[in-house]
């Protein structure tokens, strides 16, 4: 995918054979610290961080990879390749390649799901964590089981697990995908023709670029139950496995239609060093809506 102005693209080959396509702001290659990694979610790609990368330059060494399965990165065909363990292994290898520990890991949506896991399992690899509208696994499990409103808001996850999801999403110029970005008043102002073209390039002809990203949903047990024997109904997460013991900032757009504020309730039980910043005028797509706020929050957290 072509970089925007001031953005350089390059590939990183990890020791276990996975290649990740990465982006950074031009002129930051020689900067050693602070070192920041930015992780995207679905149905996006690393290009969504371009404006934040520019705003952090020239004094922050920030890098945004396309996660496994996304444009230019390795995309194994099997669903099992998108379980948490191999995805987190990619991040461990990338951080070690960059030079551990990171000064900050910043993550949104699916990137956040991986970041929560990484921070719980390998706190030695990062000094700070900043999450943007991505639920902690313990609160997500609780709300998916017990909160009918969150179950309804997350019902799309079961649709994305369908074997024909790629075909259906690609129909009529991705007509089912564009509404994902709608705000409370209709189409999002940030979704310009130019940005739509970036998404089309990421999703590929016939939605070919969606095949691997959809496997993230298929490989995860965390989705609304449709039967009493669904994996989410019996899944057990111990506190020790999901407690994050690094200073953590959570930015949360309160207009998120898919991830409801109940996901924040009791979060400090698993994130004892928590700074919570709710943003009433932001949605799930805060990185697009408010890149200046996101960049400023990164700088503020780095300074703490």
Secondary structure, 3 states (H helix, E strand, C coil): CCCCCCEEEEEEECCCCCEEEEEEECCCCCCCCCEEEEECCCCCCHHHHHHHHHHHCCCCEEEEECCCCCCCCCCCCCHHHHCHHHHHHHHHHHHHHHCCCECEEEEECHHHHHHHHHHHHCHHHECEEEEECCCCHHHHHHHHHHCHHHHHHCCHHHHHCCCCHHHHHHHHHHHHHHHHHCECCECCCCCCHHHHHHHHHHHCHHHHHHHHHHHHHHHCCCCCCCCCCCHHHHCCCCHHHHCCCCEEEEEEECCCCCCCHHHHCCHHHCCCCEEEEEECCCCCCHHHHCHHHHHHHHHHHHHC
